[in-house]
């Protein structure tokens, strides 16, 4: 209870600060943009999983072991979700996503023109949240000197994350722009370097990683909840359709 009381007092103090309203707005914008991006991303993931089957690639699957086999055996995912990728993987992603559809577009077009564009907006929102949060802490009267200095460092990591994430999205949009094979290893290496900087910076920002984890968990919970509700609706419809009286011939 004491921990919860201290957390409540901390949030109350932050909300009452001059940065409080802007921080709340940043949290709201970040959450909304996350769910918009996640919905578009899930549609692309679903299309790719229906084509390939199996489990999707995870963060470090191409960083160790037999990367070529992992590419063949597992479902392709967006390159920005992998710690390691090169021009060969980008070629693979282009082929797989270009062969399946999301609505009236290919999955590649949906990823390039929708996911990456919304992800830029999400990166800006997340950066604003990280910077405002740590700026609030650094300028608070209750914060000890060591915490204020740590806040400045974490705030800088938030800014670095924002630049890296936006640059990564722009770079991937340029690489995938024509939907053809990737032939420049240097461009792929530059995109991968930005991805690694993004992951490292958001982890060192602390609150950015926590916010992302909370939003991801909420998205999964809501997806399961809506999936269960959809299943219940289908069962009820079948039940009532079975009970309905037959029409006279």
FENGIUR-V745150 format. One line per field, one symbol per residue. ss: DSSP state (H for helix, E for strand, C for the rest). psi: psi as a letter, one per 20 degrees, with the letter a starting at -180 (. if undefined). burial: + if it has 24 or more other C-alpha atoms within 12 Angstrom, else -. A space follows every 10 residues. Layout:
BEGIN
ss: ???
psi: ???
burial: ???
END
This chain:
BEGIN
ss: CHHHHHHHHH HHHHHHCCCH HHHHHHHHHH HHHHHHHHHH HHHHHHHHHH HHCCCECCCC CCCCCCHHHH HHHCECCCHH HCCCCCHHHH HHHHHHHHCC EECCEEHHHH HHHHHHHHHH HHHHHHHHHH HHHHHHHHCC CCCCHHHHHH HHHHHHHHHH HHHHHHHHHH HHHHHCCCCC CCCCHHHHHH HHHHHHHHHH HHHHCCHHHH HHHHHHHHHH HHHHHHHHHH HHHHHHHHHH HHHCCCCCC
psi: hhghghgghg hgghhirhig hhgghhgggg gghghgghgh ghggggghhh ghraqqqrgj hjirbnhghh hghrpqrphi jqhpqahghh gggggghiir qncjrqhghg ggigghghhg gghggggggg ghghhgghjq hiprghhhgh hgghghhggg gggggghggg ghhggjgija qpiohhgghg ghghghgggg ghgiifhggg gggghggggg ghggghgggh ggggggghgh hhipqqqq.
burial: ---------- ---+--+-++ -+++-++-++ +-++++++++ +++++++++- -+---+++-- ++-------+ +--+++++++ ++++++++++ ++++++++-+ ++---+++++ ++++++++++ ++++++++++ ++++++++++ ---------- ++++++++++ ++++++++++ +++-++--+- -+----++++ ++++++++++ +++++++++- ++--+---+- ---------- ---------- ---------
END
